[in-house]
Amino acid sequence: MNKKAKRKAFFICLTICLLYISLAANITERIKMTRVSEAIGNTKTGMSVSLPVAQVKKQQEIAKESIDNKIKVPEPEKSENAPVIKSDDDHIEPMFFISVPIVCYSIKKRIIDRDTLVPSSNNTWKKPIQILKDRDMEGLKNLSRLIGRKDISDFLKREGIEHRDDITAESLLTGRGYVINKARFSAIYEMHVGGGYDTLFPIIFNGMSIKRTDKGFELVRSKTPIPENKKEIRTEKEWIMPDLTNASMRKAIEMLNINTRKIRIIGMGTVYDQYPKPHERIKGEAECILYGRVNN
């Protein structure tokens, strides 16, 4: 081997040794240039590459935001159909009072029949006006199904009364879950409640009353509110149970409704049996049971 080759081999070995020594002593970390980068607002990252402080802060904020989003409880979305409830003296939840013009309108437009018998409280069957007169909430519930949510909602919208889209037909008819301007009551009653409904007035409910005056209808606070659970006092009278055999169920109910509202129906079609039996003497509002069957 000549002198030139030996020199070259020496330098290669020396270079390799220096590399091993530098790795063993971690010289690369000690000689990295940080003075200039720190002077211009950079920060060390523990690697040989320095990042600007602003970029590090941004990454930290992104990481923090990511963690917060994982544990953050989402706020409920605000619905455009939220109820318009105003707690001022000019607005009131219409309660039972709105059912009167709705039912009267439905009768006028023949959505329901005035003489329709509707299942009501205490196993009774009543006509719509009787349900209103008795403030029978069970009867109103069944009336709301008979009229239908669409027709009730359309009536309210025509009268400028706003309500949520998810309110049930029962709530719409019984005036729960939305409000109406007090001044609107008079106009709505004048338009839809005619003279044929005088027996309904005054309507007293929950400390308020609507009465018909020479100037029209007025909604005022009732001085003597009648409790909702107060039962109507009736004079007990005696009557004779008619023979309802072979009568249609509708006709039988109408005949019994003259003397009692406690009617229970079992079956359908025509009456083949009854309780009490025909020609029995009955006192007061006794419960009557009609057994029906469909004739072939």
C-alpha positions, 0 to 999 in steps of 0.5 A: 500500500502506497503512502497516499492510500495510507493517508486516505485510510487514516482520515476515514478512520479518524472521521468514523471515530469522531462521529462515534464520539459525538454521538456518545457525548450528544454534541449535536444537541450542545452545538445546535444554534439557538441563540439567534432563534431565541433572539427573534422570538423562537422557542426550543422544542427539544429537537434540533429544529426550533419553532416560532413562539406564535406557532407553538402557542397556536398549536397549544390552543388548538390542542386545548380546544380539541380537548374542550370539545370532547368534554363540552356539553352541546347547548340545545338548539334554539327552535324557530318554533319555540312558544311565544309566551309573554308574561304581560297583562295583555296576554293570557293562556286561553285555557278552556275559553278558546274551546267555545269558539272552536267548537261553535265554528266546527259545528257551523262548518259541519266539521262535527254535527251539533247532535253528535254524541261524544264519550265523556267523563264518568262513562257518559255520552254528551253532545258538544254543547253539553260538553262545553256547558259542563266544562267536561275536559274528558269530553273536550279531549275526545272532541279534539280527536273528532275535530282534528288537529289540522282544523283546530290549528287552521282556525287559530292561525286564521285568528292570528294566534301563534302556537308551536307545531308540536302541540297536540290537538287536545292542548290546542282545543283546551288552550294550553301551551300558547297565549292570546291577546286578551282583546282578541277574545271579544272579536273571536267570540263575536265572530263565531259564537252566535245567539244560539249559545246563550245557555253557555254564559257566563263561562267561569273558569279558573278565576276568569269569566266571559259574559255577554253584555250589551256591548258584546263579550267581555273577559274579566276576572271572576269575583266568585270563581267556581271550583272546577271539581264542583259537581252540578247539583241536580234534583233527583227525579223519577223516570221510567226506563224505556224499552230499547230493544232493537233500537239503533245504538245512537237512537237508544243513547239519545233517548236515555240522554234525556234523563241520564248521562251515565251510559255504558256501551258494550258492542255496537249496532242495535240493542239486544239487551239493556240494564235496567230492564224496560219499564223499571222505575229509575230515580236520578242519574242511574247508570245504564248499560246497552248491549249491542250487536250487528245484525247480519 
